[in-house]
């Protein structure tokens, strides 16, 4: 029994010695006005595996590491990408140093380009190991500004510099994203159309738009900042219900009655904001520019929303000038269509998974 236990312990010790003790790489990027410099630390086990060098610890010999530097650089260049303001960068690799205490190699590089407004980083270095991670530190003028972790299935991330150009870069990404989302979101558009079908003066339309903006801006911020994140399987059906509600409210409205559309827009705008936030989270919010990302995305949503409102309101006003009776029939038929579409989306979002 004692010999068996000793043998088992020996086997575990040998396994641990042969196993990959630290499936991590480390990258420090320093952004300065005149250049970008970097330090990359990689474990010899990872390099030896992909370069087919045995045993891996041979790479800790400075002569062996120097002799293999061209192969190491070629390997890393194929997997490590930096794109500054849309331009692929070409690092100029310097010397390689052995770090025996960490069983790693340290490589340095320089890029002769000043601080970019936006820097896209892809650092999935060793895909053979599904547990491998690359930890990235980004510095501006010596100050740590952002930390990223790249796992096997992560996509490229974009760092936005803390400058005016960086903020413009954020806006150039997130404003179009907000416009695009509202214009390709039929549920959000139909909700707005339903609110506008009954027409009204400029003041009534302004109140509706402002209320909807206020509502979705509140919840968009709360969800994007991870303060309140309701599950999508609840949010999406409720968005569909909001569309049904608007259509039914239109059919029940009476001439001269109280116009509650602004309150409806405010209440359900809160729900639609959670839907917007889901898209924004999938798109990816840079930690160093959360405020500008939220603001820019919201501005984009508002631009898209105003395009929809202006188009629909102008069309309805033209119809009203041509024939008030036809405008009334259009509002009725349109409200029925809104209800049917909302019902379809509600059924699809609640029961679709059960049918599949």
C-alpha positions, -999 to +999 in steps of 0.1 A: +000+000+000+028+024+010+047+016-022+016+021-043+009+055-027+046+066-032+044+055-068+012+075-073+027+106-058+058+102-080+036+099-111+016+131-101+049+149-096+063+139-129+030+148-147+031+182-131+067+187-141+059+178-177+026+197-178+023+233-190+027+252-157+016+286-169-006+288-201-003+325-203+014+352-223+019+388-214+020+419-236+027+455-226+020+482-251+033+517-246+017+544-267+037+576-271+035+606-294+063+595-316+062+557-314+047+525-300+069+501-281+060+467-268+072+439-246+059+404-251+066+375-227+058+340-239+063+306-222+089+284-238+065+254-237+041+272-261+069+283-284+085+249-284+053+232-292+045+252-323+082+254-334+086+216-327+116+221-304+125+195-279+130+197-250+113+231-245+138+243-219+164+244-246+149+278-256+162+292-223+197+289-237+204+325-250+222+310-280+194+287-289+168+315-284+188+339-306+192+313-333+155+307-334+145+343-332+135+345-369+112+315-365+098+329-333+091+363-350+075+346-380+052+326-357+042+355-336+037+379-366+012+355-381-009+356-349-003+390-334-019+419-352-020+456-344-042+479-366-039+516-360-066+538-374-073+512-401-036+506-409-019+473-402+013+479-383+045+460-388+065+457-355+103+459-357+114+431-334+145+436-313+164+412-292+151+382-273+159+376-236+156+344-216+137+345-183+147+312-166+128+320-134+095+322-155+106+296-181+098+323-207+113+344-234+109+382-235+108+399-269+107+437-275+095+456-305+091+491-318+066+506-342+076+539-358+041+554-356+028+580-331-001+574-308-032+563-328-067+574-321-079+538-323-057+507-319-073+473-328-055+444-311-057+407-318-034+386-295-046+350-297-011+336-298-013+299-292-046+284-303-034+248-298-040+253-261-077+260-254-068+273-219-041+297-231-047+334-224-028+366-233-029+394-208-025+429-224-016+461-206-019+493-225-001+524-214-003+560-225+027+582-216+036+557-188+001+555-173-018+522-174-050+529-193-065+496-202-061+458-194-074+431-218-074+394-217-075+373-249-087+337-247-089+312-276-122+323-290-120+361-284-121+385-313-100+416-318-105+445-294-101+482-301-085+506-277-094+543-281-068+568-270-077+593-243-074+622-267-097+643-288-088+621-318-096+591-297-130+604-288-137+612-324-127+576-332-152+564-307-179+585-322-171+574-357-177+538-346-206+540-323-228+567-340-231+547-372-237+516-351-266+533-334-281+546-367-277+511-382-294+494-353-325+515-352-329+514-390-327+476-392-348+470-361-383+465-375-398+461-340-384+495-328-395+512-360-430+497-358-434+509-323-426+544-333-449+542-364-477+530-341-472+560-319-474+583-349-504+569-367-529+591-349-510+622-361-511+654-341-493+687-341-456+693-338-458+697-301-475+663-297-449+646-319-420+663-300-434+650-267-436+615-280-400+615-294-386+631-262-404+607-239-392+577-259-356+591-259-357+597-222-370+562-215-345+542-236-316+564-226-321+556-190-322+518-194-296+518-221-271+533-197-281+511-168-277+479-188-246+489-207-229+497-174-241+463-160-261+479-133-294+463-144-294+435-170-328+418-174-326+386-195-333+388-232-360+362-230-380+386-210-371+419-227-377+408-263-413+395-257-421+427-237-409+448-266-434+428-288-461+434-262-454+472-263-461+471-301-494+453-295-503+478-268-497+508-291-519+493-318-548+485-294-545+519-278-549+535-312-580+515-319-596+525-286-587+562-288-616+586-292-615+620-308-610+647-282-598+622-256-566+625-236-535+618-256-514+594-235-489+585-263-460+604-246-465+584-214-467+551-234-435+561-252-418+568-219-429+536-202-421+513-231-390+533-240-375+519-208-380+484-222-367+492-257-335+507-240-327+472-226-330+459-262-306+486-275-282+477-247-281+441-257-268+451-291-243+475-276-229+448-253-225+424-282-208+451-302-183+456-273-179+487-251-143+498-246-137+502-209-115+533-213-143+551-233-176+539-217-191+573-215-183+583-250-194+550-263-228+552-247-232+588-257-222+582-293-244+550-297-273+569-282-268+598-306-268+573-334-301+559-322-316+593-320-305+602-355-320+570-368-351+576-348-355+612-361-352+599-397-380+574-391-402+600-373-396+627-399-404+604-428-435+589-412-448+622-399-443+639-432-461+611-451-491+611-427-493+649-429-494+647-467-521+621-465-541+642-441-539+672-464-552+651-493-580+633-475-588+634-438-611+604-442-584+583-459-560+593-431-584+580-405-588+547-424-550+545-428-546+549-390-571+521-384-555+497-409-520+506-398-529+499-362-543+465-371-510+457-389-491+469-358-511+445-336-506+416-360-469+421-363-465+425-325-485+394-319-463+374-344-431+386-327-445+379-293-454+343-302-421+338-320-401+351-291-420+332-264-426+299-281-401+296-309-375+277-288-402+253-277-411+245-313-375+238-324 
